[in-house]
Amino acid sequence: MANELMKAAANLPAIDKEAAAAALQQSSQESSTGTGEFDYLSFSGKRGVYSLGRDKVEPDPDAVYIVEPMAATEGWNCWKGGKPVAKHEWSLYERATKAVREADLADHGPYNERAGEGWQFSLGIGLIDADTQRSIKFSTSSVSGRNVFSDLNLRIAEVMMEGGEGLAVVQLGATTFPAHGQTNYKPVIDVLGFVSREEAQAFFDVDEYDIDDLLDGKCVSKGGAEQPVEEQEEEAEPPKEEKKSRGRGKKKEEAEPASTKGSSRRRRRPAA
């Protein structure tokens, strides 16, 4: 079954890889979807923590995500009194028809500029939790956050220009930087590798696959092989206790309980 984020991306107007890459590059340089259900991920530049969903839970720091490049967004957020009072958002690939110019933004002032109130440009990316298949929208309007997103978009664009599909496999983190005599935080997006859309879908469809299988290019659809590639090559591999691990992707039957820190590095939790 296709992931909700992939379904949403499929509803966008047809666009070839070169045009998609150009849009990502343009958005990054200027950095100034469909239907479906999403969790919203935010990052606090003051505390350096992530918050996920309505309950604002902190996600597993070892979770692995797949970036859906066709879910990239741009927009504007208006902040006042410590909360957003207005918002505009559009698909990065529909900029020509749906983008809102700064000059056309409604005035919700007066603003406390020292508190960062007013309209701020934002960038957004779409993530798929490799453990739960949950679709996540992660957006930021901070300058440091936009720079991180822009760097990711440029890497995706480079892969697309070389003929790839730009689905990055990533983990999220945080780092500090000084600003106006204070210590602030910005998100870190660690790219583990890039995979094809076919490999990503096979990973979601076949329970036996784990993150290492995905990153090693072993994921194929059920119709493409009678059994997972790893099982076909089992006799050629060293015993499990001698096999060198990269620290990701435990098989489902070997995984710790879902509440254990770092458990998202395995294939994914069984569906509820």
N, C-alpha and C positions, 0 to 999 in steps of 0.2 A: 504494500500500500504506500503510495507516494506521501512524503512528508508534507504537512500543511504549508510550510514556507516554500517548498518547491512548487506546490499547486498554485500559490499566489504569484510566484515568479512567472509561471507558465501563462498567466492571464495578461501579462504585459504585451505591448505591441512587439511584433517580430523585430529582432535586431541582430545583426551579425556580430561576430567576435571583435572585428576591428572597430565597429561603431561603439560597441560596449566598452572596449578598452579606451577609446577616445573620450567617452563620457566620463569614465573614471579619472582619467588624466586631467581633464578640464576641471572637474570638481575639486581635485586635489590642488591644482594650481590656484584656483580662486578661493578655496576653502573658506573665504571671507568669514499596500501593493496588492492590490488584489484583495481577496477575501480570506478569512481564516482566523484562527484564534491564536493569540500571542501572549507571552509573558513579556513584561517590560523590564529591562535591566538598566540600572543607573549606577553612577559612580560618584562618590563624594570626594571632591578635591581637597576638602578640609580634613577628612578623617582617613581617607585612603581605603575605603571599604565599598564593596558592591552590594546592591540591594535588588532583589528579584521578586517580581510579582506584587500583588496587592498587599501581601503580608510583609513585604520588605525583608524577606529572609536573605541571609548571606549564602550565596551559592558555594558549593564545594570548591575549594581553591585548586584542587587537582582535576577538576572537570575538563573534558576535551570537547571542543565544538567544531562544527563544520560551517564555514562561512558560505552563505548563498549570495554570490555576487550580484544576481539580478534583483535582490531585495534592497540594494543600496538606496538611501534617500537623502534629500536635502530639505531645508525648511527654515522657518523662523519661530522662535519662542519669545514671548513677551513676559518678563518677570516683574512682579510688583508685590510688595509686602511679603516677600519670601516664598511666593508661589507663582506658577504660571497662570496668566489671566487670558492669554490668547495664543493661538498656534496655527501655523500653516506648514504643511508637509506635502511633498510630492516625490514620486519616483525619480531618481537621478536620470533615468532614460526618457522621462517625459518633461524634461526641463523646458523645452521649446514651447510647449502648449499649456503647462500648468504652473510654472514657476511664478512666484509673486515678487515683484520688484520692491526694494527697500522703500522707494518713494511712495509706493501705494499702501504701505502698512498703516493701519489705524493708530491714532495717537491715544494712548491710555494714560498719559501723564496727568499730573507731574510725577517725575521719576526721581528716586534717590540714586544718583549716579555712583556715589561712593559705595553703595550697597550692591552695585551691579544691576540695578533695575533698568528696564527698557527692553527693546527688541535685540535679540542675539541670534546670529546665524547658527544653524546646527547641521550636523552630518549624522547619518544613521547607517548601521549595518544590520544584516539579518544573520542570526546564528541558529544552528540546530544542535541541541544537546546530544552528543553521541551516545550518552547513557540512556536517556529517556525519550529521545526523539522530539522533545518539546521545542517548538518554534519560539525564538526570542528576538525581540527588537531592542537593540542597544544604540542609543543616540547620545550625543553630547553637544553642548554649546560652548564649552570652555575652549580657550585658545590652545592649551596644551593637549586637550582631548582631540580637538579637530586635527591637530598636527599628526597625532598617532593614527587616526582614521585615514588621513590623507596618505601617509606612508604605506599603510596597508593597501589602499586602493591603487596606488602606483605599482606595488608589487603584483597585485592581481592583474592590472592592465598589461604589465610586461609579459606575464604568463599567457594572457589571451593573445597578445600580438605574436607570440611564438606558436600559436595554434592550440594551446590548452584551453580549458574551460574555466579556470580560475577559482575552483573550490578549494579554499585553504583550510587545512586542519590546524587548529590553534588552541592555545591555552591562555588564560587571562591572569594578569598579575598587576602589580603597582610599584611605583618608584617615587622617590621624593625629589623635589627641586626647590631652590630658594626663590622667593618672590617678595619684594618689598620688605625685606628683613624677617620674613616668616618662612616656615617650612610648609610647602604645599605638596599635594600628591597628583600624579597623573597615571592613567591606565597604561598597562603594558600588554601588547598583543604579541605573543610568542608564536611564530609560524613554524609548525613542525614539518610541514610539507604540503604539496598540492596533489589533488586527485581528480579523476574525471567524474562526470555526472553519473555515468554507468557504474563506476566503482562505488560511489557513495550510495546509490540506490541498492546495489547488491549488498552492501554492508548493513543497511537497514532491514533488508528482507531476510537475510540468512542469519539465524541465531548463533551459529558457531563462530562467526567472524568476530575478531577483536580489533582494537586500534592498530596493533602491529601488523595484522593482516592487511588492513586498509592502507597503511603507509608503505608497506612492502609491495603493493600492487597485486595482492593475492585474491582480492574480492571479485568474484564473477557471479552473474545471475544464476538462479536455479536452473534455468534453461540452458545455460552455457556449460554446465558440468554436472555430472551425476552426484558428486560429493564435493565439499569444500577442498580447495587446493591443498591446504595444509594437511588434510587427511590423506590425500593422494601421495604426498611426499613424506609421509610419516616414517617409513623405513629408512629414508636417507638422512633423517635428522638425528642428532645425538639425543640421548636420554634427557628427559625434562630437567633432571637435577644438574645436568652439565650444560644445558643450553643457556647461552648468554642472553640476558634480558635487557632491554632498553628502559625498563621501569614503567612501561605502559601496557595496557591491554591484557588483563587476566581473562582467562576463559570464564564463562558464566558459572560453571560448576565449581571453579576454584575460588570464586570471589568471596570477600568478607561480607558481613551484613551491610545493608544499604546505609546504615547510620555511621559506618566506619569511615574515618577521614581518608580520602584518597580513593574511595571505592569506584569513583567514576572513571578511573583509568582502565577498568575492564571494559568488556564489550558494551554492556548497558544493563541496567536493572530490568528484571522481568516486568512486563506490563501488568498493571494492577488489575 
